[in-house]
Amino acid sequence: MNSVQAEVGPPARVSQRRGKMAVVSDSAAPPPAALIASLASRTAVMVEQLAALVSVETPSADLASCAAGIDVVRQIATAIVGDPGELVVADGRTHVRWRWPARPGRRPVALIGHADTVWPLGTLARWPFGVDDAAGTATGPGCFDMKAGIVQLLHAVSVLSDPAGIEMLITSDEEVGSPTSRPLIEELGRAATAALILEPSRGGALKIGRKGTGLYRLEVVGRAAHAGLEPEKGANALVALAEVIGRIGAIARPAAGTTVTPTLAAAGTAANVVPASAYADVDVRVAEPLEADRVDRELRALGTTVPGTKLTVSGRPNRPPMPLTASAAPFELAQEAAACLGMPRLDGVFVGGGSDGNFTAAIGCPTLDGLGAVGGGAHAEGEHVRIDAMPQRAALLAAIIERVRSAPYGNASGPYGRADGPR
């Protein structure tokens, strides 16, 4: 059977609501003791669907490939929840979302993930999707970050008592800063009682805080000359850039969680020519919002001392930090859900990487991240997913969603409502 069309249990009834498709479960969600077992029976199907998703390459920069990946997400969603979702195209880039109206007086729960990856086209030719039965792992480009999370998300939603108040968004530009999906994410976060982010876990731990991110490019323009005959007539852009990079270290403040890291550089046109141009990309991570402003000012204040050269700084802060306070309420519910399911106590970690959870947290939406796959190697050759954890994490997510939907701060108003509740 085609993995995208594989049955995953009793079919759901599909009804029409206000012009949108809505899944109506034929039975109540299984009790906690049976939930993991119910989802564990789908493990083989989950792996097949993960294989189908990984086998479509989705590098962020290739819009057509990302659109093809979103199409596979929609096929899998149709098989699991009976609804392909609504396509949203922004500046030529394709995303997909699902919206099921919340019960009266309640806010929706936002579930957010991404289908794009950091891997270029052609990676599958040398590193196809594969399963290591002895290790109990699946591997392939993007399987951990974060295609397994998408599969787990859809299965989690399928076992809910009903989909009321669920709003899901799968984007295709997260790995490049979410330039077209950020407005969709922020719109979703403003309306939601909480945002649950399907980025991969950190060794099973949830991500309860994240640094903010920024990406800059330092470009130096100089003057070319023959490196052997008359180098004095040139203005060496590479020497100027090297001098600037040497001063970047002073902008970082490790004690405050601020890192400023040159990551990529290039210069010159030939080995015997004084370079007339040079550039370097700089990765910035901050734990405090004010640090982003300070780093931005100090980077833009840099200049060169090499005569005849000029430095231009472009870029800006991208994702604001996700503070620990943003995750406090939903993390408590997650720990309750894990205990109810008989799982080990959940850990929470603060990490340096950014995600779309930074955006929802910044607008005041309680946000919990790292709810996706258990495995390792994100952005690295050999990234992998623990297969036995896939149904467990789907069960955990389903239990968290049910608690968020019934928690006091899920009300449109009340002691923990968004008007006066967690920030």
C-alpha beads as a LAMMPS data file, in Angstrom:
LAMMPS data file: protein, C-alpha beads

423 atoms
422 bonds

1 atom types
1 bond types

-500.0 500.0 xlo xhi
-500.0 500.0 ylo yhi
-500.0 500.0 zlo zhi

Masses

1 110.0

Atoms # bond

1 1 1 0.000 0.000 0.000
2 1 1 1.238 3.475 -0.786
3 1 1 2.513 5.061 2.412
4 1 1 0.576 8.246 1.795
5 1 1 -2.677 6.317 1.400
6 1 1 -2.146 3.820 4.204
7 1 1 -5.039 3.473 6.620
8 1 1 -4.262 4.447 10.184
9 1 1 -7.253 3.111 12.038
10 1 1 -11.023 3.635 11.909
11 1 1 -11.806 6.280 9.297
12 1 1 -12.995 9.622 10.549
13 1 1 -16.196 11.213 9.380
14 1 1 -15.666 14.442 7.501
15 1 1 -18.195 17.238 7.740
16 1 1 -18.413 20.652 6.164
17 1 1 -18.257 23.706 8.442
18 1 1 -18.365 27.225 7.093
19 1 1 -16.789 26.113 3.850
20 1 1 -13.899 24.309 5.567
21 1 1 -13.384 20.618 6.106
22 1 1 -13.673 19.428 9.703
23 1 1 -12.862 15.960 11.020
24 1 1 -15.371 14.439 13.437
25 1 1 -14.089 11.399 15.319
26 1 1 -16.284 8.288 15.342
27 1 1 -15.363 7.698 18.975
28 1 1 -13.894 9.483 21.946
29 1 1 -10.129 9.645 22.297
30 1 1 -8.709 6.508 23.941
31 1 1 -7.988 6.712 27.680
32 1 1 -4.397 7.546 28.674
33 1 1 -3.478 3.918 29.360
34 1 1 -4.501 2.914 25.834
35 1 1 -3.319 5.982 23.943
36 1 1 0.323 4.962 23.494
37 1 1 -0.655 1.409 22.563
38 1 1 -3.141 2.722 20.021
39 1 1 -0.514 4.899 18.356
40 1 1 2.195 2.244 18.672
41 1 1 0.100 0.021 16.415
42 1 1 0.637 2.653 13.703
43 1 1 4.434 2.660 13.932
44 1 1 5.006 0.955 10.587
45 1 1 2.649 3.388 8.881
46 1 1 4.397 6.341 10.542
47 1 1 7.729 5.128 9.166
48 1 1 6.248 4.700 5.684
49 1 1 4.842 8.209 5.782
50 1 1 8.120 9.601 7.065
51 1 1 9.876 7.856 4.171
52 1 1 7.457 9.452 1.698
53 1 1 8.088 12.896 3.156
54 1 1 11.873 12.581 3.392
55 1 1 12.039 11.189 -0.146
56 1 1 10.860 14.536 -1.511
57 1 1 13.757 16.979 -1.142
58 1 1 12.736 20.388 0.184
59 1 1 15.703 22.780 0.364
60 1 1 14.428 26.134 1.573
61 1 1 15.789 28.057 -1.417
62 1 1 13.965 25.942 -4.017
63 1 1 10.340 27.093 -4.109
64 1 1 9.171 24.374 -6.508
65 1 1 10.716 21.609 -4.399
66 1 1 9.189 23.023 -1.236
67 1 1 5.774 23.185 -2.924
68 1 1 6.150 19.519 -3.885
69 1 1 6.998 18.691 -0.278
70 1 1 3.935 20.546 0.974
71 1 1 1.845 18.530 -1.491
72 1 1 3.118 15.311 0.114
73 1 1 2.276 16.723 3.563
74 1 1 -1.267 17.312 2.307
75 1 1 -1.533 13.761 0.957
76 1 1 -0.407 12.346 4.297
77 1 1 -2.807 14.641 6.150
78 1 1 -5.682 13.427 3.988
79 1 1 -4.835 9.835 4.917
80 1 1 -4.562 10.570 8.636
81 1 1 -7.118 13.295 9.442
82 1 1 -9.209 13.319 6.279
83 1 1 -8.379 16.921 5.371
84 1 1 -5.637 18.144 3.005
85 1 1 -5.622 21.605 4.529
86 1 1 -5.704 24.994 2.848
87 1 1 -2.811 26.128 0.683
88 1 1 -1.405 29.569 1.444
89 1 1 0.975 31.035 -1.139
90 1 1 3.005 34.092 -0.128
91 1 1 5.516 35.664 -2.522
92 1 1 5.557 32.442 -4.521
93 1 1 6.219 30.249 -1.482
94 1 1 3.771 27.536 -0.448
95 1 1 2.532 26.791 3.067
96 1 1 -0.472 24.809 4.325
97 1 1 -2.804 25.333 7.269
98 1 1 -5.834 23.733 8.917
99 1 1 -8.449 25.525 11.030
100 1 1 -11.203 23.891 13.071
101 1 1 -13.344 26.426 14.996
102 1 1 -12.917 26.478 18.771
103 1 1 -15.775 25.885 21.153
104 1 1 -17.651 29.025 22.267
105 1 1 -15.616 31.078 24.718
106 1 1 -12.364 29.266 23.951
107 1 1 -9.236 30.174 22.030
108 1 1 -7.580 27.847 19.498
109 1 1 -4.386 25.888 20.075
110 1 1 -1.661 26.658 17.512
111 1 1 0.413 23.738 16.196
112 1 1 3.344 24.843 14.055
113 1 1 5.991 23.038 12.020
114 1 1 8.000 23.323 8.811
115 1 1 8.683 21.072 5.836
116 1 1 11.787 22.792 4.441
117 1 1 15.296 21.550 5.210
118 1 1 18.898 22.749 5.010
119 1 1 19.878 19.979 2.582
120 1 1 20.539 20.845 -1.098
121 1 1 18.971 19.046 -4.033
122 1 1 20.832 15.850 -4.820
123 1 1 21.489 14.875 -1.204
124 1 1 19.131 11.894 -1.500
125 1 1 21.259 10.418 -4.277
126 1 1 24.058 9.694 -1.805
127 1 1 22.028 9.561 1.404
128 1 1 18.529 8.140 0.868
129 1 1 15.975 7.475 3.560
130 1 1 16.877 4.327 5.436
131 1 1 15.959 2.281 8.505
132 1 1 18.485 0.640 10.810
133 1 1 16.488 -2.157 12.416
134 1 1 19.241 -3.030 14.886
135 1 1 19.519 0.550 16.139
136 1 1 15.796 1.237 15.858
137 1 1 16.412 4.447 13.923
138 1 1 15.413 6.065 10.647
139 1 1 17.737 8.402 8.794
140 1 1 17.662 10.739 5.817
141 1 1 17.969 14.461 5.088
142 1 1 15.443 16.374 7.163
143 1 1 14.013 13.356 8.974
144 1 1 14.847 14.746 12.429
145 1 1 14.523 18.444 11.621
146 1 1 11.653 18.159 11.257
147 1 1 9.704 15.836 9.011
148 1 1 9.117 13.207 11.698
149 1 1 7.520 15.963 13.772
150 1 1 4.971 16.565 11.010
151 1 1 4.004 12.880 10.912
152 1 1 3.704 12.745 14.706
153 1 1 1.609 15.927 14.737
154 1 1 -0.944 14.580 12.275
155 1 1 -1.299 11.295 14.149
156 1 1 -1.694 13.152 17.446
157 1 1 -4.530 15.258 16.063
158 1 1 -6.228 12.163 14.649
159 1 1 -6.714 10.613 18.115
160 1 1 -8.176 13.688 19.799
161 1 1 -11.760 13.492 21.017
162 1 1 -12.522 16.079 18.318
163 1 1 -10.501 18.709 16.415
164 1 1 -12.347 21.732 17.796
165 1 1 -9.998 24.659 18.324
166 1 1 -7.033 23.127 16.501
167 1 1 -5.144 25.372 14.083
168 1 1 -2.132 23.833 12.332
169 1 1 0.415 25.547 10.118
170 1 1 3.199 23.815 8.175
171 1 1 5.554 26.275 6.488
172 1 1 8.358 26.003 3.933
173 1 1 10.782 28.793 4.880
174 1 1 11.661 28.302 8.559
175 1 1 15.270 27.393 7.876
176 1 1 15.849 30.771 6.187
177 1 1 14.195 32.910 8.867
178 1 1 10.503 32.521 7.930
179 1 1 10.376 35.656 5.746
180 1 1 6.992 34.862 4.170
181 1 1 5.432 32.732 6.916
182 1 1 6.161 35.052 9.849
183 1 1 2.938 37.067 9.357
184 1 1 0.940 33.814 9.327
185 1 1 2.709 32.594 12.470
186 1 1 2.140 35.851 14.310
187 1 1 -1.519 35.973 13.260
188 1 1 -1.950 32.466 14.599
189 1 1 -0.119 33.275 17.828
190 1 1 -2.182 36.390 18.536
191 1 1 -5.396 34.358 18.451
192 1 1 -4.146 31.233 20.226
193 1 1 -4.247 30.231 23.857
194 1 1 -0.847 28.555 23.374
195 1 1 1.528 27.589 20.582
196 1 1 3.034 24.098 20.420
197 1 1 6.081 23.887 18.145
198 1 1 7.019 20.589 16.495
199 1 1 10.759 21.202 16.248
200 1 1 12.812 18.177 17.358
201 1 1 13.526 17.579 21.022
202 1 1 16.926 17.885 22.675
203 1 1 17.589 14.291 23.672
204 1 1 13.918 13.968 24.566
205 1 1 13.850 17.225 26.534
206 1 1 11.433 19.961 25.503
207 1 1 12.760 23.376 24.548
208 1 1 11.469 25.881 27.061
209 1 1 13.631 28.839 26.022
210 1 1 15.583 29.928 22.966
211 1 1 18.086 32.593 22.081
212 1 1 17.195 35.264 19.595
213 1 1 18.985 35.209 16.258
214 1 1 20.399 37.611 13.707
215 1 1 22.342 37.249 10.478
216 1 1 24.605 39.926 9.045
217 1 1 26.860 40.315 6.055
218 1 1 30.010 42.462 6.164
219 1 1 31.091 43.537 2.675
220 1 1 34.294 45.407 1.883
221 1 1 34.965 47.138 -1.422
222 1 1 38.573 48.002 -2.288
223 1 1 40.625 48.347 -5.467
224 1 1 42.223 45.623 -7.587
225 1 1 45.856 45.648 -8.695
226 1 1 48.497 43.186 -9.847
227 1 1 49.761 41.471 -6.707
228 1 1 53.304 41.169 -8.079
229 1 1 53.881 44.192 -10.281
230 1 1 52.214 47.031 -8.373
231 1 1 50.370 45.869 -5.240
232 1 1 50.753 49.359 -3.773
233 1 1 48.178 50.617 -6.289
234 1 1 45.540 48.326 -4.859
235 1 1 43.333 48.611 -1.804
236 1 1 43.183 45.144 -0.293
237 1 1 39.579 44.320 0.677
238 1 1 40.619 41.010 2.223
239 1 1 43.127 42.634 4.590
240 1 1 40.493 45.196 5.561
241 1 1 37.892 42.505 6.205
242 1 1 40.327 40.449 8.268
243 1 1 41.000 43.470 10.444
244 1 1 37.265 44.021 10.961
245 1 1 36.677 40.364 11.805
246 1 1 39.426 40.608 14.390
247 1 1 37.369 43.258 16.184
248 1 1 34.089 41.355 16.123
249 1 1 35.059 39.211 19.082
250 1 1 34.866 42.236 21.362
251 1 1 31.156 42.664 20.537
252 1 1 30.248 39.257 21.953
253 1 1 29.343 38.925 25.627
254 1 1 29.423 35.212 26.469
255 1 1 28.526 35.834 30.105
256 1 1 25.250 37.408 28.936
257 1 1 24.625 34.634 26.405
258 1 1 25.592 36.798 23.415
259 1 1 27.652 35.217 20.659
260 1 1 28.852 36.933 17.473
261 1 1 30.362 34.356 15.139
262 1 1 31.845 34.802 11.640
263 1 1 30.670 31.757 9.706
264 1 1 31.292 32.159 5.977
265 1 1 33.698 34.340 3.987
266 1 1 35.045 34.861 0.478
267 1 1 37.347 37.312 -1.266
268 1 1 39.216 38.031 -4.466
269 1 1 39.125 36.819 -8.045
270 1 1 42.568 35.309 -8.665
271 1 1 45.693 34.350 -6.744
272 1 1 47.780 37.141 -8.297
273 1 1 45.248 39.985 -7.893
274 1 1 44.848 42.290 -4.880
275 1 1 41.243 41.598 -3.815
276 1 1 38.827 44.372 -4.733
277 1 1 35.987 42.790 -2.734
278 1 1 35.487 40.549 0.266
279 1 1 32.607 39.531 2.489
280 1 1 31.858 37.596 5.656
281 1 1 28.592 36.364 7.128
282 1 1 28.148 36.750 10.863
283 1 1 25.770 34.716 13.053
284 1 1 24.423 36.496 16.137
285 1 1 22.694 34.818 19.112
286 1 1 21.325 36.712 22.107
287 1 1 19.525 35.673 25.289
288 1 1 18.222 39.184 26.057
289 1 1 16.284 41.465 23.668
290 1 1 18.383 44.533 24.516
291 1 1 21.497 42.669 23.475
292 1 1 20.135 42.359 19.934
293 1 1 19.878 46.144 19.711
294 1 1 23.377 46.645 21.140
295 1 1 24.988 44.150 18.777
296 1 1 23.179 45.707 15.828
297 1 1 24.480 49.175 16.724
298 1 1 28.052 48.013 17.283
299 1 1 28.217 45.998 14.068
300 1 1 26.971 48.979 12.071
301 1 1 29.540 51.217 13.749
302 1 1 32.448 49.122 12.456
303 1 1 34.755 50.584 9.829
304 1 1 38.019 49.786 8.071
305 1 1 41.424 51.435 8.527
306 1 1 42.882 50.250 5.205
307 1 1 43.076 53.273 2.869
308 1 1 40.838 53.011 -0.175
309 1 1 38.442 50.436 1.326
310 1 1 34.871 50.809 2.495
311 1 1 32.784 48.523 4.730
312 1 1 29.023 48.001 4.332
313 1 1 27.010 46.104 6.963
314 1 1 23.677 44.551 5.997
315 1 1 21.282 42.277 7.852
316 1 1 19.343 42.651 11.072
317 1 1 18.012 40.763 14.077
318 1 1 15.631 38.062 12.893
319 1 1 14.090 36.129 15.756
320 1 1 13.631 37.690 19.198
321 1 1 14.536 35.544 22.215
322 1 1 11.986 33.091 23.600
323 1 1 12.148 33.614 27.387
324 1 1 11.564 30.878 29.937
325 1 1 8.457 32.692 31.139
326 1 1 6.777 32.042 27.783
327 1 1 6.830 28.273 28.298
328 1 1 6.094 28.055 32.026
329 1 1 2.343 27.332 31.851
330 1 1 2.316 24.894 28.905
331 1 1 5.434 23.107 30.201
332 1 1 3.637 22.410 33.480
333 1 1 0.749 20.902 31.517
334 1 1 3.209 18.841 29.467
335 1 1 4.733 17.395 32.628
336 1 1 1.252 16.494 33.868
337 1 1 0.471 14.829 30.546
338 1 1 3.681 12.779 30.626
339 1 1 2.961 11.604 34.156
340 1 1 -0.585 10.628 33.197
341 1 1 0.769 8.564 30.293
342 1 1 3.283 6.825 32.557
343 1 1 6.256 8.451 30.817
344 1 1 9.438 9.570 32.586
345 1 1 9.464 13.122 33.910
346 1 1 10.051 15.615 31.115
347 1 1 13.096 17.837 31.165
348 1 1 13.203 21.349 29.738
349 1 1 16.255 23.022 28.205
350 1 1 17.232 26.495 27.030
351 1 1 18.887 26.301 23.600
352 1 1 20.824 28.580 21.296
353 1 1 18.923 27.785 18.108
354 1 1 15.912 29.801 16.983
355 1 1 12.542 28.593 15.699
356 1 1 9.093 29.902 14.874
357 1 1 8.373 29.594 18.594
358 1 1 10.470 32.737 19.045
359 1 1 7.850 34.657 17.061
360 1 1 4.816 33.350 18.963
361 1 1 6.502 33.942 22.323
362 1 1 7.444 37.505 21.345
363 1 1 3.807 38.476 20.787
364 1 1 2.751 37.138 24.180
365 1 1 1.514 33.660 23.275
366 1 1 2.509 30.932 25.763
367 1 1 4.827 28.706 23.739
368 1 1 6.298 25.242 24.190
369 1 1 8.885 23.948 21.722
370 1 1 10.763 20.739 20.974
371 1 1 7.634 18.582 20.824
372 1 1 8.766 16.761 17.687
373 1 1 11.094 13.845 17.101
374 1 1 13.506 12.176 19.488
375 1 1 16.850 11.526 17.820
376 1 1 19.848 13.631 16.912
377 1 1 22.106 15.184 14.322
378 1 1 20.014 18.144 13.202
379 1 1 21.658 19.857 10.189
380 1 1 24.382 17.215 10.201
381 1 1 25.178 14.230 8.008
382 1 1 23.469 11.219 9.525
383 1 1 20.619 12.965 11.347
384 1 1 18.288 10.294 12.681
385 1 1 15.013 9.610 14.444
386 1 1 14.248 7.047 17.135
387 1 1 11.385 5.040 15.649
388 1 1 10.018 3.716 18.945
389 1 1 9.648 7.282 20.209
390 1 1 7.419 8.419 17.337
391 1 1 4.130 7.011 18.718
392 1 1 5.126 7.995 22.245
393 1 1 5.673 11.613 21.266
394 1 1 2.454 11.642 19.240
395 1 1 0.606 10.401 22.336
396 1 1 2.305 13.021 24.488
397 1 1 1.348 15.785 22.074
398 1 1 -2.282 14.619 21.982
399 1 1 -2.421 14.622 25.781
400 1 1 -0.875 18.093 25.963
401 1 1 -3.361 19.457 23.428
402 1 1 -6.289 18.125 25.459
403 1 1 -4.916 19.750 28.610
404 1 1 -4.268 23.075 26.898
405 1 1 -7.798 23.086 25.492
406 1 1 -9.302 22.554 28.940
407 1 1 -6.868 24.671 31.008
408 1 1 -8.121 27.909 32.584
409 1 1 -5.895 30.017 30.356
410 1 1 -7.597 28.461 27.328
411 1 1 -10.626 30.629 28.026
412 1 1 -11.145 33.777 26.006
413 1 1 -11.213 35.533 29.370
414 1 1 -10.472 34.517 32.933
415 1 1 -7.667 34.418 35.485
416 1 1 -5.226 32.960 32.967
417 1 1 -6.743 34.403 29.804
418 1 1 -4.530 36.044 27.214
419 1 1 -5.598 39.490 28.400
420 1 1 -3.873 39.038 31.754
421 1 1 -2.261 35.638 31.636
422 1 1 1.145 34.174 30.878
423 1 1 3.468 36.207 28.675

Bonds

1 1 1 2
2 1 2 3
3 1 3 4
4 1 4 5
5 1 5 6
6 1 6 7
7 1 7 8
8 1 8 9
9 1 9 10
10 1 10 11
11 1 11 12
12 1 12 13
13 1 13 14
14 1 14 15
15 1 15 16
16 1 16 17
17 1 17 18
18 1 18 19
19 1 19 20
20 1 20 21
21 1 21 22
22 1 22 23
23 1 23 24
24 1 24 25
25 1 25 26
26 1 26 27
27 1 27 28
28 1 28 29
29 1 29 30
30 1 30 31
31 1 31 32
32 1 32 33
33 1 33 34
34 1 34 35
35 1 35 36
36 1 36 37
37 1 37 38
38 1 38 39
39 1 39 40
40 1 40 41
41 1 41 42
42 1 42 43
43 1 43 44
44 1 44 45
45 1 45 46
46 1 46 47
47 1 47 48
48 1 48 49
49 1 49 50
50 1 50 51
51 1 51 52
52 1 52 53
53 1 53 54
54 1 54 55
55 1 55 56
56 1 56 57
57 1 57 58
58 1 58 59
59 1 59 60
60 1 60 61
61 1 61 62
62 1 62 63
63 1 63 64
64 1 64 65
65 1 65 66
66 1 66 67
67 1 67 68
68 1 68 69
69 1 69 70
70 1 70 71
71 1 71 72
72 1 72 73
73 1 73 74
74 1 74 75
75 1 75 76
76 1 76 77
77 1 77 78
78 1 78 79
79 1 79 80
80 1 80 81
81 1 81 82
82 1 82 83
83 1 83 84
84 1 84 85
85 1 85 86
86 1 86 87
87 1 87 88
88 1 88 89
89 1 89 90
90 1 90 91
91 1 91 92
92 1 92 93
93 1 93 94
94 1 94 95
95 1 95 96
96 1 96 97
97 1 97 98
98 1 98 99
99 1 99 100
100 1 100 101
101 1 101 102
102 1 102 103
103 1 103 104
104 1 104 105
105 1 105 106
106 1 106 107
107 1 107 108
108 1 108 109
109 1 109 110
110 1 110 111
111 1 111 112
112 1 112 113
113 1 113 114
114 1 114 115
115 1 115 116
116 1 116 117
117 1 117 118
118 1 118 119
119 1 119 120
120 1 120 121
121 1 121 122
122 1 122 123
123 1 123 124
124 1 124 125
125 1 125 126
126 1 126 127
127 1 127 128
128 1 128 129
129 1 129 130
130 1 130 131
131 1 131 132
132 1 132 133
133 1 133 134
134 1 134 135
135 1 135 136
136 1 136 137
137 1 137 138
138 1 138 139
139 1 139 140
140 1 140 141
141 1 141 142
142 1 142 143
143 1 143 144
144 1 144 145
145 1 145 146
146 1 146 147
147 1 147 148
148 1 148 149
149 1 149 150
150 1 150 151
151 1 151 152
152 1 152 153
153 1 153 154
154 1 154 155
155 1 155 156
156 1 156 157
157 1 157 158
158 1 158 159
159 1 159 160
160 1 160 161
161 1 161 162
162 1 162 163
163 1 163 164
164 1 164 165
165 1 165 166
166 1 166 167
167 1 167 168
168 1 168 169
169 1 169 170
170 1 170 171
171 1 171 172
172 1 172 173
173 1 173 174
174 1 174 175
175 1 175 176
176 1 176 177
177 1 177 178
178 1 178 179
179 1 179 180
180 1 180 181
181 1 181 182
182 1 182 183
183 1 183 184
184 1 184 185
185 1 185 186
186 1 186 187
187 1 187 188
188 1 188 189
189 1 189 190
190 1 190 191
191 1 191 192
192 1 192 193
193 1 193 194
194 1 194 195
195 1 195 196
196 1 196 197
197 1 197 198
198 1 198 199
199 1 199 200
200 1 200 201
201 1 201 202
202 1 202 203
203 1 203 204
204 1 204 205
205 1 205 206
206 1 206 207
207 1 207 208
208 1 208 209
209 1 209 210
210 1 210 211
211 1 211 212
212 1 212 213
213 1 213 214
214 1 214 215
215 1 215 216
216 1 216 217
217 1 217 218
218 1 218 219
219 1 219 220
220 1 220 221
221 1 221 222
222 1 222 223
223 1 223 224
224 1 224 225
225 1 225 226
226 1 226 227
227 1 227 228
228 1 228 229
229 1 229 230
230 1 230 231
231 1 231 232
232 1 232 233
233 1 233 234
234 1 234 235
235 1 235 236
236 1 236 237
237 1 237 238
238 1 238 239
239 1 239 240
240 1 240 241
241 1 241 242
242 1 242 243
243 1 243 244
244 1 244 245
245 1 245 246
246 1 246 247
247 1 247 248
248 1 248 249
249 1 249 250
250 1 250 251
251 1 251 252
252 1 252 253
253 1 253 254
254 1 254 255
255 1 255 256
256 1 256 257
257 1 257 258
258 1 258 259
259 1 259 260
260 1 260 261
261 1 261 262
262 1 262 263
263 1 263 264
264 1 264 265
265 1 265 266
266 1 266 267
267 1 267 268
268 1 268 269
269 1 269 270
270 1 270 271
271 1 271 272
272 1 272 273
273 1 273 274
274 1 274 275
275 1 275 276
276 1 276 277
277 1 277 278
278 1 278 279
279 1 279 280
280 1 280 281
281 1 281 282
282 1 282 283
283 1 283 284
284 1 284 285
285 1 285 286
286 1 286 287
287 1 287 288
288 1 288 289
289 1 289 290
290 1 290 291
291 1 291 292
292 1 292 293
293 1 293 294
294 1 294 295
295 1 295 296
296 1 296 297
297 1 297 298
298 1 298 299
299 1 299 300
300 1 300 301
301 1 301 302
302 1 302 303
303 1 303 304
304 1 304 305
305 1 305 306
306 1 306 307
307 1 307 308
308 1 308 309
309 1 309 310
310 1 310 311
311 1 311 312
312 1 312 313
313 1 313 314
314 1 314 315
315 1 315 316
316 1 316 317
317 1 317 318
318 1 318 319
319 1 319 320
320 1 320 321
321 1 321 322
322 1 322 323
323 1 323 324
324 1 324 325
325 1 325 326
326 1 326 327
327 1 327 328
328 1 328 329
329 1 329 330
330 1 330 331
331 1 331 332
332 1 332 333
333 1 333 334
334 1 334 335
335 1 335 336
336 1 336 337
337 1 337 338
338 1 338 339
339 1 339 340
340 1 340 341
341 1 341 342
342 1 342 343
343 1 343 344
344 1 344 345
345 1 345 346
346 1 346 347
347 1 347 348
348 1 348 349
349 1 349 350
350 1 350 351
351 1 351 352
352 1 352 353
353 1 353 354
354 1 354 355
355 1 355 356
356 1 356 357
357 1 357 358
358 1 358 359
359 1 359 360
360 1 360 361
361 1 361 362
362 1 362 363
363 1 363 364
364 1 364 365
365 1 365 366
366 1 366 367
367 1 367 368
368 1 368 369
369 1 369 370
370 1 370 371
371 1 371 372
372 1 372 373
373 1 373 374
374 1 374 375
375 1 375 376
376 1 376 377
377 1 377 378
378 1 378 379
379 1 379 380
380 1 380 381
381 1 381 382
382 1 382 383
383 1 383 384
384 1 384 385
385 1 385 386
386 1 386 387
387 1 387 388
388 1 388 389
389 1 389 390
390 1 390 391
391 1 391 392
392 1 392 393
393 1 393 394
394 1 394 395
395 1 395 396
396 1 396 397
397 1 397 398
398 1 398 399
399 1 399 400
400 1 400 401
401 1 401 402
402 1 402 403
403 1 403 404
404 1 404 405
405 1 405 406
406 1 406 407
407 1 407 408
408 1 408 409
409 1 409 410
410 1 410 411
411 1 411 412
412 1 412 413
413 1 413 414
414 1 414 415
415 1 415 416
416 1 416 417
417 1 417 418
418 1 418 419
419 1 419 420
420 1 420 421
421 1 421 422
422 1 422 423
